[in-house]
Amino acid sequence: MTEKVVERVKSVALPLFTELGLELVDVEFRREASGWILRLYIDKHSGVTLGDCQRVSEELSDLLDIEDLIDHPYTLEVSSPGLNRPLRLESDFLRFIGQRARVSTSQAVSGQRRFLGVLRGYEEERVLLEREDGTIVPIPYALISKARLDPIL
């Protein structure tokens, strides 16, 4: 059920996000201690402001009420993805070239499943990650199970 809700919310939200010049990074719909939460993570190249979150929350809330996608009470939350932004799309890996990232794979690549390094490119369906020792590891995109930015603070 939750996957259907997420897909339907994405289809309703994407035109709004395009209009507002925002990127939909992720959608979560799950039960937590306080009840059902519909959480959207948004981004834009110049950074997300509180005003962006508020506007999306207000406009999307109206759209979701009209569409009547969720038949029980829930809380809508809109947030930026934060410093440790998830990387999911091929375009994410290209956009953040030069940034440090953590990548986990579903199968071993070069003898390991967890990587930390600087994104150096995306070629032939592989993410190129430079490790601390300077070696470049080509990680097949299809094997990536989780990836996040990991900036040095």
C-alpha positions as CSV (number, residue, x, y, z in Angstrom):
1,M,0.0,0.0,0.0
2,T,2.7,2.5,0.9
3,E,4.5,2.1,-2.4
4,K,1.3,2.8,-4.3
5,V,0.8,6.0,-2.2
6,V,4.4,7.1,-2.8
7,E,4.0,6.6,-6.6
8,R,0.7,8.5,-6.7
9,V,2.1,11.3,-4.6
10,K,5.0,11.6,-6.9
11,S,2.7,11.8,-10.0
12,V,0.7,14.6,-8.3
13,A,3.7,16.5,-7.0
14,L,6.0,16.5,-10.0
15,P,4.1,19.1,-12.0
16,L,4.1,21.4,-9.0
17,F,7.8,20.9,-8.5
18,T,8.6,21.6,-12.1
19,E,6.5,24.8,-11.9
20,L,8.4,25.9,-8.7
21,G,11.8,25.0,-10.1
22,L,12.4,22.3,-7.4
23,E,13.6,18.7,-7.5
24,L,11.8,16.0,-5.7
25,V,14.6,14.0,-4.0
26,D,12.6,11.4,-2.2
27,V,9.1,10.5,-0.8
28,E,8.5,8.4,2.3
29,F,5.1,7.3,3.6
30,R,5.3,5.3,6.8
31,R,3.8,4.7,10.2
32,E,5.7,6.2,13.1
33,A,5.0,6.5,16.8
34,S,3.0,9.7,16.1
35,G,0.9,8.2,13.3
36,W,1.3,8.1,9.5
37,I,3.9,10.5,8.0
38,L,4.1,11.6,4.4
39,R,7.6,13.1,4.1
40,L,9.0,14.8,1.0
41,Y,12.5,15.9,0.5
42,I,13.1,18.7,-2.0
43,D,16.1,20.4,-3.4
44,K,17.2,23.0,-5.9
45,H,20.6,24.1,-7.1
46,S,20.7,27.3,-5.1
47,G,19.6,25.5,-1.9
48,V,16.2,25.0,-0.3
49,T,14.7,27.8,1.9
50,L,12.2,27.5,4.6
51,G,9.9,29.5,2.3
52,D,10.3,26.8,-0.4
53,C,9.3,24.1,2.2
54,Q,6.3,26.1,3.4
55,R,5.0,26.8,-0.2
56,V,5.3,23.2,-1.2
57,S,3.6,22.1,2.0
58,E,0.7,24.4,1.4
59,E,0.2,23.8,-2.3
60,L,0.8,20.1,-2.2
61,S,-1.6,19.7,0.8
62,D,-4.3,21.3,-1.3
63,L,-3.6,19.0,-4.3
64,L,-3.5,15.9,-2.1
65,D,-6.9,16.9,-0.5
66,I,-8.4,17.3,-4.0
67,E,-7.0,14.0,-5.2
68,D,-8.0,12.2,-2.0
69,L,-5.0,9.8,-2.3
70,I,-4.8,8.8,1.4
71,D,-7.9,7.6,3.1
72,H,-6.7,8.0,6.7
73,P,-5.1,10.8,8.8
74,Y,-1.5,11.6,8.1
75,T,1.0,14.4,8.7
76,L,2.7,16.1,5.7
77,E,6.3,17.1,6.2
78,V,8.5,18.9,3.6
79,S,12.2,19.2,4.1
80,S,15.5,19.6,2.4
81,P,17.6,16.4,2.1
82,G,20.3,17.9,4.3
83,L,24.1,17.7,4.0
84,N,24.1,13.9,3.7
85,R,21.8,14.0,0.7
86,P,20.9,10.7,-0.8
87,L,22.2,10.0,-4.3
88,R,19.7,7.9,-6.3
89,L,19.6,9.0,-10.0
90,E,22.5,8.9,-12.5
91,S,22.1,12.7,-12.7
92,D,22.8,12.9,-8.9
93,F,26.2,11.3,-9.4
94,L,27.0,13.7,-12.2
95,R,25.7,16.8,-10.4
96,F,27.9,16.1,-7.3
97,I,31.2,15.3,-9.0
98,G,34.0,16.5,-6.8
99,Q,32.0,15.8,-3.6
100,R,32.7,13.1,-1.1
101,A,30.2,10.3,-0.9
102,R,29.5,7.0,0.8
103,V,28.4,4.2,-1.4
104,S,27.1,0.7,-0.5
105,T,26.6,-2.1,-3.1
106,S,24.5,-5.2,-3.1
107,Q,27.5,-7.3,-4.2
108,A,31.2,-6.9,-3.7
109,V,33.0,-4.7,-6.1
110,S,36.8,-4.9,-6.0
111,G,36.5,-7.0,-2.9
112,Q,34.3,-4.7,-0.9
113,R,30.7,-3.5,-0.5
114,R,31.2,-0.1,1.3
115,F,33.1,2.7,-0.2
116,L,34.1,6.2,0.8
117,G,35.6,8.6,-1.6
118,V,35.2,11.6,-4.0
119,L,32.9,11.3,-6.9
120,R,34.9,11.7,-10.1
121,G,32.5,10.8,-12.8
122,Y,29.9,8.6,-14.4
123,E,30.8,6.6,-17.4
124,E,29.3,3.5,-19.1
125,E,26.7,3.0,-16.3
126,R,29.5,3.1,-13.6
127,V,30.0,5.6,-10.8
128,L,33.7,6.6,-10.6
129,L,34.8,7.0,-7.0
130,E,38.3,8.1,-6.0
131,R,39.4,6.5,-2.7
132,E,41.8,8.2,-0.2
133,D,44.8,6.3,-1.7
134,G,44.0,7.9,-5.1
135,T,42.7,4.8,-6.8
136,I,39.5,5.1,-8.9
137,V,36.9,2.4,-8.4
138,P,34.3,2.0,-11.1
139,I,31.1,1.0,-9.3
140,P,28.3,-0.4,-11.5
141,Y,25.2,1.8,-11.0
142,A,23.0,-1.3,-11.0
143,L,24.8,-2.7,-7.9
144,I,24.4,0.5,-5.8
145,S,22.0,-0.1,-2.9
146,K,22.6,3.1,-1.1
147,A,24.6,6.3,-1.7
148,R,24.8,9.6,0.2
149,L,26.9,12.7,0.1
150,D,29.4,12.7,3.1
151,P,30.8,16.2,3.3
152,I,33.8,16.9,5.5
153,L,32.7,19.4,8.1
